[in-house]
Amino acid sequence: MGFFLIEDRGTRNVALMGMTFALHFFAYMSLEFIQEPLIESVHKNGGDISEHAGYESFAITYLVFTLSCLIIAPVVNWLTPKWAIALGLVFNQIFMASFINLNKYFFLSASALLGLGASFVWVGHGAYLAQNCTPKNIERNSSILWIIFKTSLVAGGIYLYFMFRERTVDDIIKDGSITTLVGIFISISLLGTLNTVLLPRPEYKDPSEGMTLSENLAFTWKLIATKKMCLLAVLFIYAGISRSFWISVYPACIKFTSSLGGNTTKLLAFSAIATGIGQIGAGFVLSVLGRRARVIGKDMIILAAALLHFLSFIAIILIFPNDAPLHTTTGVSGFFAPSPVIALICSGTLGFGDAIIQTQIYTFLIDEYPSQSTFAFAIFKFYSAASTSAAFFYAKTFTLLWHIIVLTFTAFAAAFCAFYLQRHFKNNSNHASQDNSLETKQNEGEVAMEVKKHSIIIDGVNS
């Protein structure tokens, strides 16, 4: 494979991890895109599940994910990142299996297990990424990871298109082919798990190696209370709310807007492709920019993404009925007639903006916390999962306008915090060397940490 021709071992490791994510999320996100329509169809055909159980599932998943992120860092360090990812993928596969015969109690229990698995996957991925990056290549490596990872959306969308070209979600429920569909998804995800098990050791040593469980937990709580992390939390929260919108609420709008065409499930497939193209396009742009992105500044890049999202929100509220996230709509009840072309353009811009914000969060974390990456990524996922969970809870009752109001407010709040962080903290972080004796001192009295001969001192935390 071409990955093995990459000379830099850290970059090669990141690319291989990207392959794991491409395989698994081809399966998982394809299923996630049609989750709510699938459940509604099962309910409509007399199944033992409520029509909005999809939103309930998302809410439970992200609630468990949120709580797990507070305590998962030491477990990930103990397992090592690659084995944490592998374990998390197995939990994901159990969740996918619950669609073979949808039952409310097993489905919601599997949703909780999925949340636990997600904490292993995402905190493990953040730690493995950080242990294969330096300040010189973080933009390139995170962009490479994102490009490979997000091919899953395009591939999944193409698969869904051919799956639903002549059929609907109701058809695969009635004829039982949902079992075949889920079986294919689980098999592909298992290939991702195998690839994870074969991942090489990280290029750089984990600086938290040797810390006790109590030291790990103490440091997580110290870090979460710092001023810098509180500001970053606003970015994390927007990333979570934004994800809930483009992965579930917006696809539901497309599916439930009958005036978009006869088979809106097929349009969902195109939406997934457009979102994936947007995500990959953002990865290519950032990869080409490389270190020049630092000249532009993370703040300006995040502001540009927030503005792009805002324009997308305006277009969405103008063409979709206000109650489109909640149930099937008929006729034209938006400001303008729903347009499949504009709907797909919005899918692409939502994906593009999301990828920009996510990758800039990665660079913020690895720049500011080079020796505490496991903790920093755990906190990132805590906040983003909490906001996603909250969004899925209110998604059962919110009309489209209320979704857009929340998204707009948090988008510009995130941009404001990015400007403050870039100006106030950009000269305050010193990158630590990757060796057995690590010392990281951060100015402004936020966090001072020393790891020498497997001991840790944490002091100077200001809230």
C-alpha positions as CSV (number, residue, x, y, z in Angstrom):
1,M,0.0,0.0,0.0
2,G,1.1,3.6,-0.6
3,F,1.1,4.3,3.1
4,F,4.3,2.3,3.6
5,L,6.1,4.6,1.1
6,I,5.7,7.6,3.4
7,E,9.1,8.3,4.8
8,D,8.1,9.9,8.1
9,R,7.1,7.2,10.4
10,G,4.8,9.4,12.5
11,T,2.9,10.5,9.4
12,R,2.7,6.9,8.2
13,N,1.2,5.8,11.5
14,V,-1.4,8.6,11.3
15,A,-2.3,7.6,7.8
16,L,-2.7,4.0,8.9
17,M,-5.0,5.1,11.8
18,G,-7.0,7.1,9.2
19,M,-7.5,3.8,7.3
20,T,-9.0,2.3,10.4
21,F,-11.4,5.2,10.7
22,A,-12.3,5.1,7.0
23,L,-13.3,1.5,7.2
24,H,-15.2,1.7,10.5
25,F,-17.0,5.0,9.8
26,F,-18.0,3.9,6.3
27,A,-20.1,1.4,8.1
28,Y,-21.1,3.3,11.2
29,M,-21.9,6.7,9.6
30,S,-23.8,5.1,6.7
31,L,-26.1,3.5,9.3
32,E,-26.2,6.7,11.4
33,F,-27.4,8.7,8.4
34,I,-30.5,6.5,8.0
35,Q,-31.0,5.7,11.7
36,E,-34.0,7.9,12.4
37,P,-35.8,7.0,9.1
38,L,-35.1,3.3,9.8
39,I,-36.6,3.5,13.3
40,E,-39.6,5.5,12.1
41,S,-40.2,2.8,9.4
42,V,-40.0,-0.1,12.0
43,H,-42.4,1.8,14.3
44,K,-44.8,2.5,11.4
45,N,-44.8,-1.2,10.5
46,G,-45.7,-2.3,14.1
47,G,-42.2,-2.7,15.6
48,D,-41.6,-2.5,19.4
49,I,-39.9,0.9,19.3
50,S,-41.0,4.5,19.4
51,E,-40.8,6.7,16.3
52,H,-38.3,9.1,17.9
53,A,-36.1,6.4,19.5
54,G,-33.3,7.4,17.2
55,Y,-33.1,10.8,18.9
56,E,-33.3,9.0,22.3
57,S,-30.5,6.7,21.3
58,F,-28.3,9.6,20.2
59,A,-29.0,11.3,23.5
60,I,-28.1,8.3,25.6
61,T,-25.0,7.5,23.6
62,Y,-23.7,11.0,24.0
63,L,-24.6,11.2,27.7
64,V,-22.6,8.0,28.4
65,F,-19.9,9.3,26.1
66,T,-19.8,12.6,28.1
67,L,-19.5,10.9,31.5
68,S,-17.0,8.4,30.3
69,C,-14.6,11.1,29.0
70,L,-14.1,12.4,32.6
71,I,-12.5,9.2,33.7
72,I,-11.3,7.4,30.5
73,A,-7.9,9.0,30.1
74,P,-6.1,6.8,32.6
75,V,-7.8,3.7,31.2
76,V,-6.6,4.7,27.6
77,N,-3.1,5.2,28.9
78,W,-3.2,1.8,30.6
79,L,-4.5,0.0,27.5
80,T,-2.4,2.1,25.1
81,P,-4.2,4.1,22.4
82,K,-4.4,1.4,19.8
83,W,-6.0,-1.2,22.1
84,A,-8.4,1.4,23.4
85,I,-9.5,2.2,19.9
86,A,-9.9,-1.6,19.1
87,L,-12.0,-2.2,22.2
88,G,-14.2,0.8,21.4
89,L,-14.8,-0.5,17.8
90,V,-16.1,-3.8,19.2
91,F,-18.6,-1.9,21.3
92,N,-19.7,0.0,18.1
93,Q,-20.2,-3.3,16.3
94,I,-22.5,-4.5,19.1
95,F,-24.6,-1.4,18.6
96,M,-24.8,-2.0,14.9
97,A,-26.0,-5.5,15.5
98,S,-29.0,-4.1,17.4
99,F,-30.5,-3.0,14.1
100,I,-30.9,-6.6,12.9
101,N,-34.1,-6.9,15.1
102,L,-34.9,-3.6,16.6
103,N,-36.1,-3.8,20.2
104,K,-36.4,-0.8,22.3
105,Y,-34.6,-2.1,25.4
106,F,-31.7,-3.8,23.7
107,F,-31.4,-0.9,21.3
108,L,-31.1,1.7,24.0
109,S,-28.8,-0.5,26.1
110,A,-26.6,-0.9,23.1
111,S,-26.7,2.9,22.7
112,A,-25.2,3.2,26.1
113,L,-22.5,0.7,25.2
114,L,-21.8,2.7,22.1
115,G,-21.2,5.8,24.2
116,L,-18.6,4.0,26.3
117,G,-17.0,2.7,23.1
118,A,-16.9,6.1,21.6
119,S,-14.9,7.4,24.5
120,F,-12.3,4.7,24.0
121,V,-12.2,5.4,20.2
122,W,-11.9,9.2,20.3
123,V,-9.7,9.7,23.3
124,G,-7.4,6.9,22.0
125,H,-7.3,8.4,18.6
126,G,-6.3,11.8,20.0
127,A,-3.6,10.3,22.1
128,Y,-2.2,8.2,19.1
129,L,-2.3,11.3,16.9
130,A,-0.4,13.4,19.4
131,Q,2.2,10.7,19.9
132,N,2.9,10.7,16.2
133,C,3.1,14.5,15.7
134,T,5.4,17.4,16.4
135,P,4.6,21.1,16.2
136,K,6.2,21.1,12.7
137,N,3.8,18.6,11.2
138,I,0.6,18.7,13.2
139,E,-1.3,20.6,10.5
140,R,-0.2,18.2,7.8
141,N,-0.8,15.1,9.8
142,S,-4.2,16.1,11.1
143,S,-5.2,17.0,7.6
144,I,-4.0,13.7,6.2
145,L,-5.9,11.9,8.9
146,W,-9.1,13.9,8.2
147,I,-8.9,13.3,4.4
148,I,-8.5,9.5,4.7
149,F,-11.1,9.3,7.5
150,K,-13.7,11.3,5.6
151,T,-13.5,9.3,2.5
152,S,-15.9,7.1,4.5
153,L,-18.6,9.6,4.1
154,V,-18.3,9.7,0.3
155,A,-18.0,5.9,0.0
156,G,-20.9,5.5,2.4
157,G,-23.0,7.9,0.4
158,I,-22.3,6.1,-2.8
159,Y,-23.2,2.8,-1.2
160,L,-26.5,4.2,0.1
161,Y,-27.3,5.6,-3.3
162,F,-27.0,2.3,-5.0
163,M,-28.8,0.6,-2.0
164,F,-31.8,3.0,-2.3
165,R,-31.7,3.8,-6.0
166,E,-34.9,1.8,-6.6
167,R,-36.0,1.1,-3.0
168,T,-36.9,3.0,0.1
169,V,-36.2,2.4,3.8
170,D,-39.7,0.9,4.2
171,D,-38.8,-1.7,1.5
172,I,-35.7,-3.0,3.3
173,I,-37.6,-3.3,6.6
174,K,-40.5,-5.2,5.0
175,D,-38.4,-7.6,3.0
176,G,-35.9,-8.3,5.8
177,S,-32.8,-7.1,3.8
178,I,-31.9,-4.9,6.8
179,T,-30.1,-8.0,8.1
180,T,-27.9,-8.2,5.1
181,L,-27.2,-4.4,5.2
182,V,-26.2,-4.5,8.9
183,G,-24.1,-7.7,8.3
184,I,-22.1,-5.9,5.6
185,F,-21.6,-2.9,7.8
186,I,-20.3,-5.0,10.8
187,S,-17.9,-7.0,8.5
188,I,-16.3,-3.8,7.2
189,S,-16.1,-2.4,10.7
190,L,-14.3,-5.6,11.8
191,L,-11.7,-5.0,9.1
192,G,-11.1,-1.6,10.7
193,T,-10.6,-3.3,14.1
194,L,-8.1,-5.7,12.6
195,N,-6.2,-2.8,11.1
196,T,-6.2,-1.1,14.5
197,V,-4.6,-4.2,16.2
198,L,-1.8,-4.1,13.6
199,L,-1.0,-0.4,14.1
200,P,2.7,0.3,14.8
201,R,3.9,1.7,18.1
202,P,3.7,5.5,18.2
203,E,6.7,7.5,17.1
204,Y,7.1,9.3,20.4
205,K,6.9,8.1,24.0
206,D,3.7,8.9,26.0
207,P,4.9,11.4,28.6
208,S,2.2,10.3,31.1
209,E,3.6,6.8,31.2
210,G,4.1,5.7,34.8
211,M,1.5,7.9,36.3
212,T,-0.8,6.3,38.8
213,L,-4.6,6.2,38.3
214,S,-5.1,8.8,41.0
215,E,-2.5,11.1,39.4
216,N,-4.2,10.7,36.0
217,L,-7.6,11.6,37.4
218,A,-6.2,14.5,39.5
219,F,-4.6,16.0,36.5
220,T,-7.7,15.7,34.3
221,W,-9.7,17.7,36.9
222,K,-7.0,20.3,37.4
223,L,-6.7,20.8,33.6
224,I,-10.5,21.1,33.1
225,A,-10.7,24.1,35.5
226,T,-8.0,26.2,33.8
227,K,-8.9,29.5,32.1
228,K,-7.5,28.3,28.7
229,M,-9.5,25.1,28.8
230,C,-12.7,26.9,29.8
231,L,-12.3,29.1,26.7
232,L,-11.5,26.1,24.5
233,A,-14.7,24.5,25.9
234,V,-16.8,27.0,23.9
235,L,-15.2,25.7,20.7
236,F,-15.8,22.1,21.9
237,I,-19.4,22.8,22.6
238,Y,-20.1,24.3,19.1
239,A,-18.3,21.3,17.5
240,G,-20.7,19.0,19.4
241,I,-23.9,20.9,18.6
242,S,-22.9,21.3,14.9
243,R,-22.2,17.6,14.6
244,S,-25.7,16.7,16.0
245,F,-27.2,19.0,13.3
246,W,-25.4,17.7,10.2
247,I,-25.4,14.0,11.2
248,S,-29.0,13.7,12.3
249,V,-31.2,16.8,12.3
250,Y,-30.4,18.0,8.8
251,P,-30.6,14.5,7.2
252,A,-34.1,14.2,8.9
253,C,-35.1,17.5,7.3
254,I,-34.1,16.1,3.9
255,K,-35.9,12.8,4.5
256,F,-39.1,14.3,5.9
257,T,-39.4,17.1,3.2
258,S,-41.6,15.3,0.6
259,S,-41.5,18.2,-1.8
260,L,-37.8,17.5,-2.5
261,G,-38.9,14.5,-4.5
262,G,-40.4,11.1,-4.4
263,N,-37.5,9.1,-2.9
264,T,-35.8,11.4,-0.4
265,T,-33.8,8.4,1.0
266,K,-31.8,8.5,-2.3
267,L,-31.3,12.2,-1.8
268,L,-29.9,11.4,1.7
269,A,-27.2,9.3,0.0
270,F,-26.3,12.3,-2.1
271,S,-26.3,14.4,1.0
272,A,-23.8,12.1,2.7
273,I,-21.6,12.2,-0.4
274,A,-21.7,16.1,-0.5
275,T,-20.9,16.3,3.2
276,G,-18.0,13.9,2.7
277,I,-16.7,15.9,-0.2
278,G,-16.9,19.1,1.9
279,Q,-15.0,17.4,4.7
280,I,-12.3,16.1,2.4
281,G,-12.1,19.4,0.6
282,A,-11.4,21.2,3.9
283,G,-8.7,18.6,4.6
284,F,-7.0,19.3,1.3
285,V,-7.1,23.0,1.8
286,L,-5.5,22.8,5.2
287,S,-3.0,20.3,3.9
288,V,-1.9,22.6,1.1
289,L,-1.7,25.5,3.5
290,G,0.4,23.5,5.9
291,R,2.4,25.8,8.2
292,R,1.0,28.8,6.4
293,A,-2.2,28.2,8.3
294,R,-0.3,29.5,11.3
295,V,0.4,32.8,9.6
296,I,-3.3,33.1,8.8
297,G,-4.1,32.2,12.4
298,K,-6.5,29.6,13.9
299,D,-8.8,32.5,14.9
300,M,-9.3,33.7,11.4
301,I,-9.7,30.2,10.0
302,I,-12.4,29.4,12.7
303,L,-14.2,32.7,12.0
304,A,-14.3,31.8,8.3
305,A,-15.8,28.4,9.1
306,A,-18.4,30.1,11.4
307,L,-19.4,32.5,8.7
308,L,-19.7,29.7,6.1
309,H,-21.9,27.8,8.5
310,F,-24.0,30.9,9.2
311,L,-24.7,31.3,5.4
312,S,-25.6,27.6,5.3
313,F,-28.0,28.1,8.2
314,I,-29.7,31.0,6.4
315,A,-30.2,28.9,3.3
316,I,-31.6,26.0,5.2
317,I,-34.1,28.0,7.1
318,L,-35.3,29.6,3.9
319,I,-36.0,26.4,1.9
320,F,-37.0,23.8,4.5
321,P,-40.3,23.7,6.4
322,N,-40.0,24.7,10.1
323,D,-41.2,21.4,11.3
324,A,-39.1,19.3,8.9
325,P,-36.9,17.8,11.7
326,L,-39.9,16.3,13.5
327,H,-42.1,14.6,10.9
328,T,-43.0,14.2,7.2
329,T,-44.0,17.5,5.6
330,T,-46.1,18.1,2.5
331,G,-46.2,21.1,0.2
332,V,-44.0,24.2,0.4
333,S,-44.0,25.7,3.9
334,G,-40.6,27.3,3.9
335,F,-39.9,30.8,2.5
336,F,-38.9,29.3,-0.8
337,A,-39.6,26.0,-2.6
338,P,-37.2,23.3,-1.3
339,S,-34.4,22.7,-3.8
340,P,-32.4,19.5,-3.9
341,V,-29.4,21.4,-5.4
342,I,-29.4,23.9,-2.6
343,A,-29.9,21.2,0.0
344,L,-26.8,19.3,-1.3
345,I,-24.7,22.5,-1.4
346,C,-25.6,23.1,2.2
347,S,-24.6,19.5,3.0
348,G,-21.2,20.2,1.5
349,T,-20.7,23.5,3.3
350,L,-21.8,22.1,6.6
351,G,-19.1,19.3,6.1
352,F,-16.5,21.8,5.0
353,G,-17.0,24.1,8.0
354,D,-17.1,21.2,10.5
355,A,-13.8,19.8,9.2
356,I,-12.1,23.2,9.5
357,I,-13.3,23.7,13.1
358,Q,-12.4,20.1,14.1
359,T,-8.9,20.2,12.7
360,Q,-8.2,23.6,14.2
361,I,-9.3,22.2,17.6
362,Y,-6.8,19.4,17.1
363,T,-4.0,22.0,16.4
364,F,-5.0,24.0,19.4
365,L,-4.8,21.0,21.7
366,I,-1.5,19.6,20.4
367,D,0.0,23.1,20.3
368,E,-1.1,24.0,23.8
369,Y,-0.9,20.5,25.5
370,P,1.8,18.6,23.7
371,S,2.6,16.5,26.8
372,Q,-0.9,16.2,28.1
373,S,-2.7,15.2,24.9
374,T,-4.7,12.2,26.3
375,F,-6.1,14.5,29.0
376,A,-6.8,17.4,26.6
377,F,-8.6,15.2,24.1
378,A,-10.6,13.5,26.8
379,I,-11.8,17.0,27.9
380,F,-12.5,18.0,24.3
381,K,-14.7,14.9,23.9
382,F,-16.4,15.5,27.2
383,Y,-17.6,18.9,26.2
384,S,-18.5,18.1,22.6
385,A,-20.3,14.9,23.7
386,A,-22.2,16.8,26.4
387,S,-23.4,19.4,23.9
388,T,-24.3,16.8,21.3
389,S,-26.3,14.8,23.9
390,A,-28.1,18.0,24.9
391,A,-28.9,18.7,21.3
392,F,-30.4,15.3,20.7
393,F,-32.5,15.7,23.8
394,Y,-34.0,18.9,22.6
395,A,-34.2,17.7,19.0
396,K,-37.4,15.8,19.8
397,T,-39.2,19.1,20.3
398,F,-37.2,21.8,18.6
399,T,-38.4,23.1,15.2
400,L,-35.8,24.1,12.6
401,L,-35.8,27.8,13.6
402,W,-34.7,27.0,17.2
403,H,-32.0,24.7,16.0
404,I,-30.6,27.5,13.8
405,I,-30.8,30.1,16.6
406,V,-28.7,27.8,18.9
407,L,-26.2,27.0,16.2
408,T,-25.7,30.6,15.2
409,F,-25.2,31.8,18.8
410,T,-22.7,29.1,19.6
411,A,-20.8,29.4,16.3
412,F,-20.0,33.1,16.8
413,A,-19.3,32.5,20.5
414,A,-16.7,29.9,19.4
415,A,-15.2,32.3,17.0
416,F,-14.9,35.0,19.7
417,C,-13.1,32.6,22.0
418,A,-10.8,31.5,19.3
419,F,-9.8,35.2,18.8
420,Y,-9.2,35.6,22.5
421,L,-7.2,32.4,22.8
422,Q,-5.0,33.2,19.7
423,R,-4.1,36.6,21.1
424,H,-3.8,35.9,24.8
425,F,-2.1,32.5,24.7
426,K,-0.3,32.3,21.4
427,N,3.1,33.0,23.0
428,N,2.6,31.2,26.2
429,S,3.1,27.5,25.3
430,N,6.4,25.9,25.1
431,H,6.6,22.6,23.3
432,A,8.2,19.8,25.3
433,S,10.7,17.4,24.0
434,Q,9.7,13.8,23.6
435,D,11.9,12.0,26.0
436,N,11.7,10.3,29.4
437,S,12.2,13.5,31.3
438,L,9.5,16.0,30.5
439,E,8.9,19.4,31.8
440,T,6.1,21.6,30.6
441,K,5.5,25.0,32.1
442,Q,2.6,27.2,31.0
443,N,2.5,30.9,31.7
444,E,-0.4,32.8,33.3
445,G,-0.2,30.4,36.3
446,E,-2.6,27.9,34.7
447,V,-0.8,24.6,34.9
448,A,2.7,23.6,35.8
449,M,3.5,19.9,35.4
450,E,6.7,18.0,35.7
451,V,7.1,14.3,35.0
452,K,10.5,13.1,36.0
453,K,11.3,9.5,36.8
454,H,7.6,8.7,36.8
455,S,6.5,11.3,39.3
456,I,4.1,14.2,38.7
457,I,3.7,17.6,40.3
458,I,0.6,19.7,39.5
459,D,0.3,23.3,40.8
460,G,-0.6,26.9,40.0
461,V,-4.1,26.3,38.7
462,N,-6.3,29.3,38.3
463,S,-9.9,29.1,37.4
